[in-house]
Amino acid sequence: MANAHARSGMTMLEGVHFNFDDAAQRLGLDPAIQTLLKIPYRQVQVEVPIYRDNGQLEVYRGYRVQHDGARGPYKGGIRYHPEANMEEVQALASIMTWKTALVNLPFGGAKGGVTCNPRELSQAELERLTRTFTQRIDLIIGVYNDIPAPDMNTNAQTMAWMMDEYERRHGYSPGIVTGKPIDLGGSKCREQATGQGVAICSREAMKRLGETLEGKTVVVQGFGNVGSNTARFHAKSGAKVIAVSDVEGGILNPGGFDVDALIAWKNDRKPLADYPGAKRITNDELLAMSCDILIPCALGHVIHEGNASSVNAKMIVEGANAPLIPTVDKGLKERGILVVPDVLANAGGVTVSYFEWAQNVQQHAWTEAQIEAELESIMCEAFGNVYNRAAGSDLTLRQSAYMIGIERVARARQLRGI
């Protein structure tokens, strides 16, 4: 994260503010309202002390930022990463506000994180870390107040620990987190939802161009939960996934990968670079690869002023949060490269999180068919709204998306009273 930001010359928070200011000015928002919507409602920093397995006491730092709750309870993931910090969490909480508003969910935006290297922690240490962090933010979360979810380096097990720790003080509260195991009230389709939403957006973008995904070449940067499911759903739609990568580098197969076999290889904890029959490539080479669709699903600001000119894709669909520095949007548009922004493209995850929360509150489980139909409906409507607003104007899809989200939050804030 830090290295990407150093190369880009702009922090993630500066990038989010750039997008917000641009959209707010185009909307003609009152400057005071702009200030109100930009500043988070609440920022909490906590100490997270745990005893390591060797008996040594170690103190980590945790964060939770609640950005805006005018449209409903705060919603956002918890990430564990060595470079997690308050500024990054602020940026991601802000993105969640505009994202939930854009897809018209009754949520506001939040985000959380703990500065740690989860690869250096045992399962028992991760559990202690999660439970202590939950205790420290207990007063500001709640089923109708702030609902955490998994994010980078956290998963369904992390959410199970969070839920259990919260319920020790508050009683049965399955709606306190989303992205938890199905056996504990989680929702079907949740784990695949972000990748599925990315694929829906790719398909809808191609449809607007009079084309389909059939036979299109796809390159995916990042092969975690989002990237692997993104690749799987594109392949399922007939696209050809020719390159993928993780933190250690990428692999190329011009004929297209068997994505299910590739996911099985990854799930066996085998290095992606050792996958048989594939050519090794660097992440930089992957980003510059000639393809129909480039999908960055890793960290922020991986495409910046220093490498944007080498992008050789016809379309970029943002699976990660803020993978492009905002100042490259104009140049990419001038080159005819369509960019589907993160606030739209990766909103499938929070959409199915909403379905999970609704099921928990109603104490009624939905079928897989119901969930997929509702996800399809919400993502297609949001894509149509964004595309139609940008059509026939000089707006990028990002500008259009931010304008729709900001407009909705501003209206809710004004209706409530300032």
Long-range contacts (C-beta under 8 A, 24 or more apart in sequence): 1-81, 1-83, 1-88, 1-299, 1-300, 2-83, 4-299, 4-300, 4-301, 4-302, 4-304, 5-300, 5-301, 7-301, 7-304, 7-306, 8-301, 8-304, 8-305, 8-306, 8-325, 9-304, 9-305, 9-325, 10-301, 10-304, 10-325, 10-326, 10-327, 11-87, 11-88, 11-91, 12-87, 12-88, 12-91, 12-92, 12-300, 12-301, 12-321, 12-322, 13-87, 13-88, 13-90, 13-91, 13-94, 15-91, 15-300, 15-301, 15-322, 15-325, 15-326, 16-91, 16-94, 16-95, 16-322, 18-326, 18-327, 19-326, 19-398, 19-399, 19-402, 20-94, 20-98, 20-402, 20-406, 22-326, 22-399, 22-402, 23-399, 23-402, 23-403, 23-406, 24-406, 26-395, 26-399, 26-403, 27-403, 27-406, 27-407, 27-410, 29-406, 29-410, 33-410, 33-413, 33-414, 33-418, 36-413, 36-418, 37-68, 37-406, 37-409, 37-410, 37-413, 38-94, 40-65, 40-66, 40-67, 40-68, 40-90, 40-93, 40-94, 41-66, 41-67, 41-68, 41-69, 42-66, 42-140, 43-86, 43-90, 44-137, 44-140, 45-86, 46-133, 46-136, 46-137, 47-136, 48-114, 48-129, 48-132, 48-133, 48-136, 49-132, 50-125, 50-128, 50-129, 50-132, 51-128, 52-125, 53-122, 53-124, 53-125, 60-114, 60-115, 60-116, 60-129, 61-114, 61-115, 62-112, 62-113, 62-114, 62-115, 62-133, 62-136, 62-137, 63-89, 63-111, 63-112, 63-113, 63-114, 64-89, 64-110, 64-111, 64-112, 64-137, 64-140, 64-141, 64-146, 65-89, 65-90, 65-92, 65-93, 65-110, 65-111, 65-112, 66-93, 66-108, 66-109, 66-110, 66-140, 66-146, 67-93, 67-94, 67-96, 67-97, 67-108, 67-109, 67-110, 67-111, 68-97, 68-108, 68-109, 68-409, 68-413, 69-108, 70-108, 70-409, 70-412, 70-413, 70-416, 71-100, 71-101, 71-105, 71-106, 71-107, 71-108, 71-408, 71-409, 71-412, 72-100, 72-105, 72-106, 72-107, 72-108, 73-106, 73-107, 73-108, 73-142, 73-143, 73-144, 73-145, 73-146, 73-147, 74-107, 74-108, 74-109, 74-110, 74-145, 74-146, 74-147, 75-100, 75-105, 75-107, 75-108, 75-109, 75-110, 75-146, 75-147, 75-149, 75-350, 75-353, 75-354, 76-109, 76-110, 76-111, 76-112, 76-148, 76-149, 76-151, 77-111, 77-112, 77-148, 77-149, 77-150, 77-151, 77-152, 77-154, 77-179, 78-111, 78-112, 78-113, 78-114, 78-133, 78-148, 78-149, 78-150, 78-151, 78-154, 78-158, 78-162, 79-111, 79-112, 79-113, 79-114, 79-151, 79-152, 79-153, 79-154, 80-113, 80-114, 80-116, 80-118, 80-126, 80-129, 80-152, 80-153, 80-154, 80-158, 81-113, 81-115, 81-116, 81-117, 81-118, 81-152, 81-153, 82-115, 82-116, 82-117, 83-115, 84-113, 84-114, 84-115, 84-116, 85-113, 85-115, 88-113, 88-300, 89-113, 91-322, 92-321, 95-321, 95-322, 95-342, 95-343, 96-350, 97-405, 97-409, 98-343, 98-401, 98-402, 98-405, 98-406, 98-409, 99-342, 99-343, 99-344, 99-346, 99-347, 99-350, 99-405, 100-347, 100-350, 101-404, 101-405, 101-406, 101-408, 101-409, 102-343, 102-344, 102-347, 102-382, 102-385, 102-386, 102-401, 102-404, 102-405, 102-408, 103-344, 103-347, 103-350, 103-351, 103-378, 103-379, 103-382, 104-378, 104-381, 104-382, 104-408, 105-350, 105-351, 105-354, 106-354, 107-147, 107-350, 107-354, 110-146, 110-148, 111-151, 112-137, 112-148, 112-151, 113-151, 118-153, 126-158, 127-161, 130-158, 130-161, 130-162, 130-165, 131-161, 131-162, 131-164, 131-165, 134-161, 134-162, 134-165, 134-166, 135-165, 138-166, 138-169, 141-166, 141-176, 142-170, 142-173, 142-176, 143-173, 143-175, 143-176, 143-357, 143-360, 143-361, 147-175, 147-176, 147-177, 147-178, 147-353, 147-357, 148-176, 148-177, 148-178, 149-177, 149-178, 149-179, 149-349, 149-350, 149-353, 150-179, 152-224, 155-179, 155-225, 156-180, 156-181, 156-186, 156-191, 157-181, 159-186, 160-184, 174-360, 175-357, 175-360, 175-361, 178-353, 178-354, 178-356, 178-357, 179-353, 179-356, 180-356, 185-356, 185-359, 185-360, 186-356, 187-352, 187-353, 187-355, 187-356, 187-359, 187-365, 187-366, 187-371, 188-365, 188-366, 188-367, 188-368, 188-371, 189-352, 189-368, 189-371, 189-372, 189-375, 190-349, 190-352, 190-353, 190-356, 191-225, 191-229, 192-229, 192-232, 192-233, 193-348, 193-349, 193-351, 193-352, 193-353, 193-375, 194-225, 194-226, 194-229, 194-230, 194-319, 194-346, 194-348, 194-349, 195-225, 195-226, 195-227, 195-228, 195-229, 195-230, 195-231, 195-232, 195-233, 195-297, 195-319, 195-348, 196-229, 196-233, 196-348, 196-372, 196-375, 197-345, 197-346, 197-347, 197-348, 197-349, 197-351, 197-375, 197-379, 198-226, 198-230, 198-233, 198-295, 198-297, 198-317, 198-319, 198-345, 198-346, 198-348, 199-230, 199-233, 199-234, 199-236, 199-237, 200-348, 200-375, 200-376, 200-379, 200-380, 200-383, 201-317, 201-340, 201-344, 201-345, 201-379, 201-383, 202-234, 202-237, 202-239, 202-293, 202-295, 202-315, 202-317, 202-340, 203-237, 204-379, 204-380, 204-383, 204-384, 204-387, 205-315, 205-317, 205-338, 205-340, 205-383, 205-387, 206-315, 208-387, 209-338, 212-237, 212-238, 213-237, 213-238, 213-239, 214-238, 214-239, 215-239, 215-240, 216-240, 216-292, 216-293, 217-242, 217-256, 217-290, 217-291, 217-292, 217-293, 218-242, 218-291, 218-292, 218-293, 218-295, 219-243, 219-244, 219-286, 219-289, 219-291, 219-293, 219-294, 219-295, 219-313, 220-244, 220-245, 220-295, 220-297, 220-319, 221-245, 221-250, 221-283, 221-286, 221-287, 221-294, 221-295, 221-296, 221-297, 221-298, 221-302, 221-323, 222-246, 222-296, 222-297, 222-298, 222-299, 222-319, 222-320, 223-262, 223-266, 223-272, 223-297, 224-297, 224-298, 226-297, 226-319, 226-320, 226-346, 226-349, 227-295, 227-297, 227-298, 227-319, 228-259, 228-262, 228-263, 228-266, 230-295, 230-297, 230-319, 231-257, 231-259, 231-262, 231-263, 232-259, 232-260, 232-263, 234-259, 234-293, 234-295, 235-259, 235-260, 239-292, 239-293, 242-289, 242-291, 243-281, 243-286, 243-289, 243-291, 244-272, 244-286, 245-272, 245-281, 245-283, 245-286, 245-298, 246-272, 247-298, 248-272, 248-273, 249-273, 249-280, 249-281, 249-282, 249-283, 250-280, 250-281, 250-282, 250-283, 250-285, 250-286, 251-275, 251-278, 251-279, 251-280, 251-281, 252-278, 252-279, 252-280, 252-281, 252-286, 252-289, 253-277, 253-278, 253-279, 287-311, 288-312, 289-313, 293-317, 295-319, 296-320, 296-323, 296-324, 297-323, 298-323, 299-323, 301-325, 303-328, 304-328, 308-332, 311-337, 313-337, 314-338, 315-339, 315-340, 316-340, 317-345, 318-342, 318-345, 318-346, 319-345, 319-346, 320-346, 321-346, 326-398, 329-396, 329-398, 330-396, 333-396, 338-397, 339-396, 339-397, 339-398, 340-383, 340-397, 341-396, 341-397, 341-398, 341-401, 341-402, 343-398, 343-401, 343-402, 343-405, 344-382, 344-383, 344-386, 344-397, 344-401, 347-379, 347-382, 348-375, 348-379, 351-375, 351-378, 351-379
